Amino acid sequence: MSDPSSGHLRPQWIRGTTSRQAHADLPPGTVEEEHGREGFSGPASHLYRLHPPTGWTSIDGPLRPHALDANRLPEVLTTGEGTGLATTLLENADLAIGYWSPPPGTADWFFRNADGDLLYLVHHGEGRLETEYGPLAYGASDYLLVPRGTTHRFAATAATHLLVIEATGGRLELPDRGLMGRHALFDPAILEVPEPEPRDESGEFPIKVKREGQITTVTYETHPFDVVGWKGDLAPLRLSVHDFRPVSSARYHLPPSAHTTFVGSEFVVATFAPRPLESDPDVLRLPFYHRNIDYDEVIFYHRGEFFSRAGITEGMLTFHPTGIHHGPQPKAVERSEQRGPGGFADEIAVNIDARRPLHLTPAGEAISVDGYDRSWQPAVPD
């Protein structure tokens, strides 16, 4: 037998009435909760309860779950009067999560983030992300990854709204696909990088450089996009969610970590893309109740019907701090039971798990939806 301390095989204890297989064949009259570590990859136990662990009557304190409605952000915030940059909603030392609506047309200034890599998800809109490496055309459901220190700007041809994820002080990389192999989820060859489009122009060209949250403006008399060629393994890139090929199982509900798309320092980004649902009648089809004690969880709801949530619409975010249970809401459970096994999850959502605690900014507090923490009570309507 392998040494349990090696991490390849850990001791398993079974006490009381349980299922032999996680997320399947639950004892009648029970719900399953996973109490796990390390983002679903570390030690874990499954508790079989008579009642959902989300059945609280109230939560009072800083760990209260939140739903944020980015659609309610005032125009003055989303267009970024002042610095012209994203409105931060949640943040910690490693990560900032924000929302931004660049002004229509081509900005008369450029941006360079010296604090970390930037990942944009295009929620709505189309246009070009212009960079010193060259331009990338974008549309809805595109990820745009801009490495730290890259000069860029948006040239929007249609009203553009962006989820913005900043790897503060760090970088974003592709995940290790493990047993699935390096071509799983998406082939790295599908990533699009820019072709140079040099601009030999004179005039006044201001670049806003952000460092430690402060803006320094550097102005040139020649266009910053004067690059005639580039080579290397660092560049802006585009990945369409429609090119993401999620793994699924007919007989096992896979955890969010199976959909990991980018990895940062102390946080991960996963993509919930359209996928078949489990068809085995004895298998859970909704996310299991869990208290993943090592990560705060944020989900941005981009498009579709969000099968594990009720009352959540496109352009909203949910924020579940570590230490408080979460899982499907009663109306989502009811809907799943009515539909039965199989079917299809027609949704696109972005899951962000942060190891260090995230904190709501005043802007995040301002768009928090009243009553979300009570939405696990059956009497609350959609």
ROSEGU-541050 format. One record per residue: residue in three letters; y, z, x of N, C-alpha, C in turn. Coordinates in steps of 0.02 Angstrom, whole numbers, plus 50000, padded with zeros to 5 digits. Atoms other than C-alpha are relative to their C-alpha. Layout:
REM residues N
ALAYZXYZXYZX/...
END
This chain:
REM residues 382
MET499405000050043500005000050000500625000050044/SER499385000249962501754996050062500355006749998/ASP499604993849997502885010150115500544999749946/PRO499515000150054503925014449959500725000050027/SER499324999749974505435017750070500254993350025/SER499805006449974505434999650127500404996049950/GLY499655003750051506164993849962499584994649968/HIS500435005250029504744981349931499565002949944/LEU500414996950052503734993549827500225007249993/ARG499764993350012504385009449749499515003549954/PRO500444996350045503425023249663500224999049927/GLN499865000750072503295021249474499685005849964/TRP500264994650041503125036049359500034998049927/ILE500025001550072502645034349176499885006549963/ARG500074993950039502905048749056500164998549927/GLY499865000950071502815049048867499834993149975/THR500135006350033502855033748755500464994650028/THR499615005249967503415018048847499684993249988/SER500295006649995503154999448863499754999050072/ARG500245001449933502144993249011500434994650034/GLN499595005449974503314978149031500725001049979/ALA499294999250016505194980349041500234994349955/HIS499675004850045506174971548902499514996549953/ALA500505003150044504594967748801499555005349970/ASP500504995750032503374975848680500255007249995/LEU499734993250006504494990748643499595004149950/PRO500344995850050503645005448557500374999749934/PRO499675000550066503985004248369500515005549989/GLY499484995150017505595012648315500425002150059/THR499614998149941506355013248491500474994550021/VAL499595004849963507725004848589499925001550074/GLU500104999249928507625002048776500685000450035/GLU499414999449958508945007648900499794999750073/GLU500135000249928508955003149085500525004350036/HIS499584995849957509645016349201499864997750071/GLY500165003449937509785006449362500555000450051/ARG499545000049943510625005049530500054993050030/GLU499915006049959511294991049639499984993549959/GLY499945006150038511674978449503499354996949978/PHE500645002150026509934977049428499484998450054/SER500475001649947509114975149599499745006250035/GLY500214993949967508894993449650499535004149958/PRO500434995650040507895008249585500235000149927/ALA499835000050071507825008649395499455003449960/SER500484997450050506995017649251500214997449932/HIS499885002150069506835012349070499855005849954/LEU500054994450047507135025448937499924997149930/TYR500135002550067506435022448763500245005349951/ARG499644995250041507585030748639499894998549925/LEU500045000850072507555033548452500654997149972/HIS499355002350023509395028848438500364996450057/PRO499635003449947510535016748533500465004850038/PRO499584995449962511445025748675500754998449993/THR499305001750014513055017248617500235003149933/GLY499844997350066513055027448456500475005950000/TRP499524994449997514485038848504500455000049939/THR499504999550054515715045148374500714999450027/SER499345001049969517185044948496499935000250075/ILE499954999649927517655042548679500735001750015/ASP499324998049983519165051448749500055000950075/GLY499944999549928519625048448930500044993250032/PRO499875006349965519865035149064499414995150001/LEU500585004549998518095027849048499904996449933/ARG500065003450065518415021348871499964992450011/PRO500035007349994517845003148856500604996749968/HIS499435003750026519204990348824499824992749988/ALA499985007350009519354972948752500734998050009/LEU499335002549987520874963448816500074993049971/ASP499895006550031521584948748721500544996250038/ALA499525003749959522394936948846500424995249958/ASN499615004350044522964926148700500645003449977/ARG499414996250022524214939948661500515001150056/LEU499514999049946525064939748831500654996549984/PRO499365003250015526914936448805500114994050047/GLU499875006049960527494919448867500365001750064/VAL499634998149940528654927948990499535002450055/LEU500474997749950527134935349076499564994350025/THR500485005049980525924920649074500314994250038/THR499695005149960527194908349141500305002850064/GLY499834996849937527644920949275500734999650018/GLU499304999849980529524922349267500085005150056/GLY499944995849941530064930049431499644996750057/THR500385003149944528704925749557499654993649979/GLY500365005950023527884912449448499265000550010/LEU500714999149984526164919849483499635003349942/ALA500424997350053524724926649381500205007249982/THR499924993250024524864942349277499355003850012/THR500604996249985523624955149345499855004749942/LEU500224995850056522624964149209499575005950023/LEU500444994949972521344973949311499994999150076/GLU499995000649928521294978149495499695006150033/ASN500174994649954520584988549636500154997550071/ALA499835001949931520654987549826499684993450021/ASP500375006049980519444972649831500144994049956/LEU500035005050053519854962849677500595000649954/ALA499505000150054521224957749556499794994749950/ILE500185004650054520854949549388500624998949958/GLY499395001450035522284940849304499954993849957/TYR499955005850045522854926949188500664996650014/TRP499405003749982524114913249218500034993449961/SER499865006550030524884898549126500534996650043/PRO499505003449959525724887349256500474996049956/PRO499535004150039527294878549193499754992849995/PRO500225007150006526984860849128500314995850055/GLY499765004449947527194846849252499845002650069/THR500114998049931527264848749440500535004950021/ALA499534994849977528044864549510500424997350057/ASP499575002049944529504862449630499945004850059/TRP500154995549945528754875749743499255000250011/PHE500704999749981527094879149828499805007350009/PHE500244993149995526004894649842499485000550055/ARG500504998549948525014902149985499845007449994/ASN500214993050008524014918049956499725002650066/ALA500244997149937523854928050118499605006449989/ASP500374993950015522954942250029499254998949990/GLY500715001250010521284933949993499874993349967/ASP500195006050036520324919349920500195000549927/LEU499855000350071520804913849745499484995749965/LEU500465003850042519574908249611500334999349931/TYR499725001450066520324899849457499444997349955/LEU500405003350051519334896249299500504996949950/VAL499565003350047520214883349192499765001449929/HIS500184998450069520164890649017500194994349953/HIS499775005950036521184876548942500424995850049/GLY499535004149963522104861749014499684994750044/GLU500225005149952521994847249134500584998250045/GLY499485001849952522934840749284499704999550069/ARG500225000349930522814841449473500195006550034/LEU499854994849951522684855849594500174996450064/GLU499795003349939523704849249739499965004950058/THR500074995849941523284856349911500154995950063/GLU499885003549937523654852250092499394996050023/TYR500615003949985521844846050105499974993649959/GLY500035005550048522164833949961499935002949930/PRO500024997650069522114835049771499295000549971/LEU500614999550040520724840349652500204999549926/ALA499885000550071520774834349472499625005749965/TYR500344994550036520354848349349500054999049925/GLY500014999750072519924850749167499705006649978/ALA500274993750027519304864549053499305001250027/SER500654997649976517804874449118499884998550073/ASP500075001049927518134870249301500175006550036/TYR499814995149950518084883249438500374996350056/LEU499635002549942519374880049576500055005650050/LEU499994994949948519104889949735500484997950055/VAL499485001449951520604890749852499955005250056/PRO500074995149946520294898950022500665003450017/ARG499434996149979521474912250083500444996050049/GLY499535003349955523024905050164500114992649987/THR499935007150015522894887750083500634998849958/THR499415001850039524544880150024499784995549943/HIS500215003850058524334873549847500515000749944/ARG499614999450062525164870749678499644996249945/PHE500295003450058524674865249503500474994749974/ALA499635005350033525234848849427499644998949933/ALA500344999950065524764851249244500224994149957/THR499855005450047524654836049131499885002049928/ALA500094996950066524134846848982500065007550010/ALA499894992749996524524865048943499395003350031/THR500544997249959523494874849069500015007649998/HIS500084992750001522844892649055499415001750046/LEU500484998649947521874900549198499805007450002/LEU500234993549977520794915749228500064999950076/VAL499884999849928521254921049406499645006050030/ILE500374994749965520104931049520500194999750073/GLU499794999749930520784936549689499545004650039/ALA500404996049955519644942649827500475003350050/THR499474996949960520934954649899499735002050068/GLY500214998349932520744955550087499344997150020/GLY500675002549984519124945850081499934992749982/ARG500155007050014518274929450039499454999649949/LEU500535001450047517134921749910499514995150031/GLU500525004249972515474914049960499484998549947/LEU500565001550045513964906249878499465005350010/PRO500514994749995512544918449840499364997450034/ASP500675001449977510834919149921499564999249938/ARG500415001350060509674911249790499295002850006/GLY500654996749993508144920149861499424995549985/LEU500615003750014506484914249792500134993449963/MET499865006150037507344900949685500164994250046/GLY499825005349955507904891249838500734998249997/ARG499295001149993509604885149893500284994949951/HIS499755005050047509714871249763499995002449928/ALA500014997250068509494882749612500715001349976/LEU499364998850036510914885549487500484994150008/PHE499675006449988511864871249568499874998250073/ASP500105002549932511554860449721500675000450036/PRO499364999849964512894863849853500324993150008/ALA499725006749994513094844949865500434998049941/ILE499625001850060513854844849691500725002750003/LEU499324997449992515374854649750500474994350022/GLU499525005249984516904843349757500555002850045/VAL499454998149955518144844749902500494994250002/PRO499485005150005519784835049920499964994650054/GLU499845005349952520154818550004500735000650018/PRO499294999349982521774818950103500444995049961/GLU499495004150033523314812150014500675001750032/PRO499414997749961524684813550146500654998049967/ARG499335001150027526494815050090500505000650058/ASP499495000049946527794810050221500684999549966/GLU499394999850038529344815650129500485005250031/SER499494995249979530974824450172500345002949939/GLY499664996750054531914836750065500005007550010/GLU500034992749997531814855250024499365002249966/PHE500674998550025530054862250003499865007550011/PRO500134992849993529904881149971499275001849987/ILE500684997450008528224889749993500055007649989/LYS500034992950013527964906849913499365002750031/VAL500584997149965526814917050025499935007249977/LYS500124993250024526034932649951499595003950051/ARG500354995549955525534946950065500135007149977/GLU499964993250026525154964650004500435000249936/GLY499655000350063525854959449836500734998150004/GLN499305001849991527554954849908500064992550015/ILE499905007149991528274937249910500524998750055/THR499545002649950529064929050062500054992549988/THR499915007150011529814911850036500184996650066/VAL499905003949939529684899550180500184992949978/THR499765006550021530674883450159499974995050058/TYR500055005449951530324867050252500424994149977/GLU499655006150018531274850650258499534994049999/THR500505005250008529654840650264499455002549954/HIS500514998250050528264840350134499415003450033/PRO500564996449968526874853050171499334996249994/PHE500625003750007525544840550114500024993650042/ASP499965005849955525704829250267499364999050040/VAL500645000349964523864830650317499674993149989/VAL500315006650005523064813750356499245000350004/GLY500724999249997521314820550385499825007250016/TRP500244993249985520274836350400499244999850009/LYS500734999249993518524841850452499865007450009/GLY500184993049994517614858350447499585002449941/ASP500404997250055516724870150327500405005049959/LEU499564995950041518234878450246500484995449964/ALA499575004650038519134869350105500035002349927/PRO500014999050073519664870649923499424996249969/LEU500555003550032518284865749805500025000949924/ARG500064999950072517914862149623499275000349980/LEU500674999650030516354867049525500095000349925/SER499984999850073516184862749341499455004549974/VAL500514995950032515284875449234499454995549971/HIS500505004650029514424860249156499504997650052/ASP500485001649947513594857349326499575006150018/PHE500394993949988512904875149325499364999649959/ARG500655000650032511044875349284499665006949999/PRO500254993250001510574892849228499245000349996/VAL500714998750007508824899649248499895003949935/SER500164996550062507984906049091499245001049996/SER500714998550009506314912849033499865000849926/ALA500214999250070505414911548867499735007049986/ARG500364993850011504584928448895500315006050036/TYR499694994549964505824939148992500754999149998/HIS499275000450002507674943148969500265001450071/LEU499774999449932508474939949138500675003750003/PRO499374996249994509874951549198500564995450023/PRO499435004149979511634945049235499974997750072/SER500035001849929511264944849422499644993350011/ALA500345006449994510144929549391500484994249995/HIS499505005350010511734919749353500585000550050/THR499474999049950512724924749509500234993350028/THR499715006449980513904910649558500395000650065/PHE499624998649939515054918049691499945007350017/VAL500064993149976514964933749797500615001650042/GLY499444997549961516474943249861499835006550035/SER500104993549969516684959149960500035005349946/GLU500054994650049516104973049843500084997649928/PHE500035002350069516054961849688499644993349998/VAL500345006450010515104947049616500284996749937/VAL499805003950058515524933249492499394996149976/ALA500575003550030514174926649374500244995849942/THR499835004650054514214912549248499465000149946/PHE500445000650056513424913849077500124993249968/ALA499945006850024513164895549034499514998849943/PRO500475001550054512304887548883499284999850024/ARG500704999349977510434891248893499555001649941/PRO500484998150052508864893248788499925007649997/LEU500154992950008508514910448717499245001150000/GLU500714998349996506854919448732499644998449934/SER500385002050059505534912748612499415004649985/ASP500544995350012504204926348632500255005349949/PRO499754995350051504364937248474500015007250023/ASP500024993149977503984953148573500495001550056/VAL499554999349943505354950448703500725000949975/LEU499294999250016507164956448696500374993450010/ARG499605006149994508364942048664500745001650013/LEU499324997849986509974951948680500005004350063/PRO499994995649941510554961248837499775007149982/PHE500254993350012509674977848850500555005150012/TYR499524994649988510664993948840499945002350072/HIS500034998049930511144999349014500625003950020/ARG499444996549969512255010549118499944998650076/ASN500045002149930512315000949281500515004150040/ILE499574994649975513005015649377500384998150063/ASP499675001949938513585006149532500574995049992/TYR499505005350009514744993149455500385000849934/ASP499615001350060516174991549332499874992849979/GLU500175006750025515874976449221500594997149959/VAL499505003750037517154963649159499694993349980/ILE500225006650022516734948349054500594996449968/PHE499505004350031517944934249014499644995049956/TYR500345004150049517454924548858500384993349994/HIS499665006449993517864906248885499894995449940/ARG500145004850053516984895948752499345001749965/GLY500624999750036515674896548616499935006149955/GLU500184994150041514804909748511499695005150047/PHE500214995049952514594925648611499485004549968/PHE500554997650041512894930948552499895007550005/SER500114992849994512914949048615500605004149977/ARG499394996550020514644953348548500204997749930/ALA499715001550065515444954048375500755001350004/GLY499284999150000517314952048348500344998050064/ILE499725002349937517584944348520500104992449996/THR499845007150005518434927348528500194997250068/GLU499835003449938518864914548661500675002550027/GLY499404997649968520164920448786500065007650003/MET500004992749995519694938848776499585002250060/LEU500394996949947519004950348911499745006749975/THR500234993250012517924965848896499945003650067/PHE500014995949940517994980049022499605006249986/HIS500444994250008516594992749036499955003750066/PRO500034996149938516855006049169499315003150011/THR500624996649981515385013749262499965006849966/GLY500124993350027514615029049180499935000249925/ILE500055000350072514725023748998499514994449982/HIS500495005050020513295014648914500344993949969/HIS499805005850040513514997048849499394995749987/GLY500555004250025512444984148763500224996649936/PRO499815003950059512394973648605500275004449944/GLN499724996450056513444978848457499554999249938/PRO500455000350059512584982348290500014993349964/LYS499985006450035513194966348209499684994450040/ALA500345004949959512564956248357499245000949995/VAL500714998650009510864964748341499764997349934/GLU500185002450068510834960948155499964992449999/ARG499995007349998511284942748187499394997250036/SER500585002249961509914940948318499365000849960/GLU500604998850039508604948548203499934994949944/GLN500025005050054509084936548063499784993250026/ARG500165006649972508894921448177499294999750027/GLY500674999849974507244926848252499944997250071/PRO500105002249930506464921248418500244992950012/GLY499805006749980507064906048512500734998749986/GLY499315001950011508654896648484500364998750065/PHE499595002149943510084893248602500625004250003/ALA499374996349989511514903348676500534994950020/ASP499495005049986512974891248663500645003750018/GLU499424996149977514224901248765500144998450072/ILE499804999949930515204900648926500425006250010/ALA499634993949985515784917248996499935001450074/VAL500004998249929516204924049167499925007550006/ASN500154993049990515464940749219500225002050070/ILE499764997449936516314950649358499795007250006/ASP500234993149988515464966249425500325002550065/ALA499634997249943516504977149542499715006850019/ARG500304993749978515764990949649500505005849997/ARG499504994650004517385000949661500354999949933/PRO499714999650067518245006949502500604995349992/LEU499435004250019519414994549419500495004149957/HIS499484996450037521055000349342500414995049960/LEU499575004250041522024992849199500725000450025/THR499295000149985523794987549242500385001149934/PRO499614999550062525214990249118499934993749956/ALA500105006150039525004971949066499325000149965/GLY500654999450031523154975049035500005004949942/GLU499944995050054523544990648933500344997049939/ALA499605002750055524784980648830499614995349955/ILE500385004650041523464968348769499315002849983/SER500634996850019522054980948743499935000249924/VAL500125000550072521274978848570499815006849973/ASP500144993550029521324994548466499325000049964/GLY500634999050035519635000748407499394996950032/TYR500595003149969518514991248528499475005250016/ASP500494994949983517695007548584499625002549939/ARG500354998050062517205010548401499584994449971/SER500325005850029516444993348377499235000550001/TRP500734998950003514665000048406499805004149940/GLN500154996450061514805009948245499884994849944/PRO500185005250049513935000048106500524998649947/ALA499535000850055515335002947980500614995850018/VAL499405003749979516644993848084499894992549988/PRO500095007250011516884975748024500174995950061/ASP499825004549945517054960748139500754999850010/
END
